[in-house]
Amino acid sequence: MKVQVSANFKKHALKTILSIIVFAITYILLLILAIGITVGFTLLGIVIFVSKPMFLTAVLCLGLFGSGLTILFFLLKFVFTSTKVDTGDLTQIYQVDEPQLFALIHEVVKEVDTSFPKKVFLSHDVNASVFYDSNFWSMFLPIRKNLQIGVGLVNSVTQQELKAILAHEFGHFSQKSMKVGSYVYHVNQIIYNMLYKNESLDNMFEKWGNISGYSAIFVNLSIFIIQQIQHILKHLYEYVNLSYLALSREMEFHADEIAAHVAGSQALADSLLRLSFANHALTNVLTFYDSKFSENIRSSNIYPEHRCVMLMFAERNRYQMRNGLPQIELATLKKYDKSKLNLENQWSSHPSDEDRVKALQKLNIIKTETANEPAIALLSNGAAVANQISDKIFSGVAYQQIPSALEITSFTEDFEKRIAMHAIDQRFNDFYDYNHPILKEAASMSREQAKQSFEELFADSKVDALYELNSLENDKYVVEAISKGEIKLKTFDYDGTKYRPADAAELLQKIAGDIAATKQKIADYNRQIHFYFEQLADAQGKRPEFEQKYEDFALFDKNYEAGQARYNEMAENTTFIFQTLPFADIEARLSDLKRREEEFKRELALLLDFPESKLDLEERLISSLDSYISSELIYFYIDHYNEENLQIMFNAITTYKKLLDDHHFTKKKHYLNVMLTLEEGKGQKKELS
């Protein structure tokens, strides 16, 4: 298959080729310089020794010769290094075991017009990639690539979508135009090797420097010269890397176009929009089993559970279903992103999913014959290999006894219960997911506002204000970084207007005004909602209960921010424990920590006094927390830390954060449930009348 490269691809390819040429010239000059230094040092050493033969001049001669050689070795060591991909977590599969999957791979290879992968591996995750072991000679010699396919990915797409994803991966290597990307990748690896992979050289310097004081002089001389070379290479690495990343983004678009010609634009676009969601679902499954560790419970196969969680989340998010999978639209993702900031991330190797989907929609390549069955059906014997992959995940977990496997029905019930426990009723339309129902001023409504229904109070337009606020605050953070020079740009766009970094301070004032106005808008919504339910409570004779639940939450919320600050203070003031410090500094910092602990322990004890606090805590942890609160633990003695006591303290800090968040959410949910009860009571009253 021959797909023409775009004008942008050609432009960035030329820039990349230029960067390779600049690197080659610079490297050759540095190599000539290193050879000159080696020869010069050697001749100087010989002259010194011949002019006055003695032990000291012999050491000087050998030292100069060694310094020259180490500098030369530094510039040539990349030739002898290789990068090997660890496949220990992967499972190799063969055509005889998975004939349908291999048939699809053969089909894609033929259509893309590339070579079949050397080996095919399965992993547990939501991903696919082509990889190979590489070295310096990989730039010049043909190398067969390996294919890695995540079972989590196969479980999240249709067969047509999997075909598109594989075509994208093979598309990176199928055309000669993509070869320049391979060259610059290896150039980057060469520079990276010289800058950051110097363990063998450092070990050699350490051994050499320990021989005698004389040898240390020559070690320092070599290090000084190498550091000057590295200073040049750092600038060169940035230059080459920027060219490579710009080309890499164009290569992604090009590989997408190849995939669209093979499987259609829609198949790749749909999978791109779903994969983050699928990965989130799989992460939730694995996190669920992390919490089951103490109960010695594992999964026999995480992929039916993965599918189950995807369907649960799709229902909660009100996603449409197509071919048995959640259909996520670009407009749905844009609903949460109201950013007005537009800047090209020059350090990103991939374009955004939004840009890729828009490019695919513009191509609009339609395939009339599509295989929309689940891709997981391609795996033989009911995807029996998924059991093997799951076994590999849990084989590294050190259970206290042989774990039992959870049945899918038990998993579903338990997971749904957890979701319900930590989720807000969907009737609120996500309005309270990132907003607390706290009054900033007395509740009131205009005559027009008083006519609003429950549905109008929680309409999408009201929820959008929360997403606007989040995007504005993110925009402010990025523009602040631009203003400080942390993000280097010539220009950037905000709300359709082009700005220079020098204009960022003025723009920040505008954003701050927008943030204040949006916060006021949300405060007005909260006030209107409170007034609405206050009126319902009056009508149903439940005003005291309504006010009590509100005050209960409002009081806890008032102290919640202080509690978060207390947690952050404890977390920040224990980081020194992981640093190497003089004993006197450790003692001083621990003394300061003890002072902070007094208030922290009191607040932790108050949280533990809530009746529901200990329901989800293990007896061993409760005992540890009681010990922490009631005892003066010694964390450091003479010259070493007491690891057991440190762990007790860290457990206490982590548990404090969990209890603080859990209680805040519980009180918020109790208040919201009263609101729902009042709304339901209004409906019942209408029926009675």
Buried (B, 14 or more C-beta within 10 A) or exposed (E): BEBEBBEBBEEBBEBBBEBBEBBEEBBEEBEEBBBEBBEEBBEBBBEBBEEEEEEEBEBBBBBBBBBBBBBBBBBEBBEEBEEEBEBEEBBEBEBEBBEBBBEBBEBBBEBBEBBBBEBBBBBBBBBBBBBBEBBBEBBEEEBEBBBBBBBBBBBBBBBBBBBBBBBBBBBBBBBEBBEBBBBBBBBBBBBBBBBEBBEEBEEBBEEBBEEEEEBBBBBEBBBEBBEEBBEEBEEBBEBBBBBBBBBBBBBBBBBBBBBBBBBBBBBBBBBBBBBEBBBEBBBBBBEBBEEBBEEEBBBBBBBBBBBBBBBBBBEEEEBEEEBEBBBBBBEBBEBEEBBBBEBEEEEEBBBEBBBBBBBBEEBEBEBEEBBEEBBBBBBBEEBEBBBEBBBBBBEEEEBEEEBEEBEBEEBBEBBBEEBEEEEBEEBBBBBBEEBEBBBEEEBEBEEEBEEBEBEEBBBEEBBEBBBBBBBBEBBBEBBBEBBEEEBEBEEBEBBEEEBEBEBBEEBBEEBEEBBEEBBEBBBBBBBBBBBBBBBBBEEBEBBEBBBEBBEBBBEBBEBBEEBBEBBEBBBEBBEBBEEEEEEEEBEEBBEEBEEBBEEBBEBBBBBBEBEEBBEEBEEEBBEBBEEBBEEEBEBBEEEEBBEEBBEBBBBBBEBBBBBBBBBBBBBBBEBBEBBBBBBEBBEEEEEEE
